[in-house]
């Protein structure tokens, strides 16, 4: 199987996430950013999926304030469908973002048309359905969510095969990786909060060609808990 490769170094990133998607465990993006600063992490991913325009503006102000304490860059951002092109450009110029991802436009319609130069650095995420070729048109390629991919392999083999076929035609520019633990009934859960590094054991199924430039941990755990997973993933990629 051939997947187009960008032939570039892969970097695993801890993340600050804003989406409340893991049961009753609260997500505190500001506390996570303070954790980033305390740990001295220089580069991380930002998931903006949980906050609208006003909350984003407030969070950007908070990031500017905190950056006075510790310099950092945000090379990869999970954008939202309601983001204006100027917001993309601000993140690029102020925080060094060079890649974004979005949900498939047919699943979440873009509020603003993205010009070609922004589409060239924006990747479309795979969900739990086949990736529509129309959704990829004009964009840089696929942001491969490995957790979603693994769930389709286990539970929806027809969708899994369709996604693999799409990956033969489009480059992978970035990844999301979440925990994938078993619940009490031995059912897999796409979980954005992990309790053990073992929740990421499934990633060893996927060789380097499935990884893009940035591999972002899509979890609500504070960065102080993410660093162990980051080290494990970075070591795995370096060993192949």
Secondary structure as GFF3:
##gff-version 3
##sequence-region A 1 240
A	DSSP	beta_strand	11	13	.	.	.	ID=ss1
A	DSSP	beta_strand	15	17	.	.	.	ID=ss2
A	DSSP	alpha_helix	29	39	.	.	.	ID=ss3
A	DSSP	beta_strand	43	47	.	.	.	ID=ss4
A	DSSP	alpha_helix	53	67	.	.	.	ID=ss5
A	DSSP	beta_strand	73	78	.	.	.	ID=ss6
A	DSSP	alpha_helix	85	95	.	.	.	ID=ss7
A	DSSP	beta_strand	99	102	.	.	.	ID=ss8
A	DSSP	alpha_helix	116	119	.	.	.	ID=ss9
A	DSSP	beta_strand	122	125	.	.	.	ID=ss10
A	DSSP	alpha_helix	133	136	.	.	.	ID=ss11
A	DSSP	beta_strand	141	145	.	.	.	ID=ss12
A	DSSP	alpha_helix	146	155	.	.	.	ID=ss13
A	DSSP	alpha_helix	157	167	.	.	.	ID=ss14
A	DSSP	beta_strand	172	177	.	.	.	ID=ss15
A	DSSP	three_ten_helix	197	205	.	.	.	ID=ss16
A	DSSP	three_ten_helix	208	210	.	.	.	ID=ss17
A	DSSP	beta_strand	214	217	.	.	.	ID=ss18
A	DSSP	alpha_helix	223	238	.	.	.	ID=ss19
###
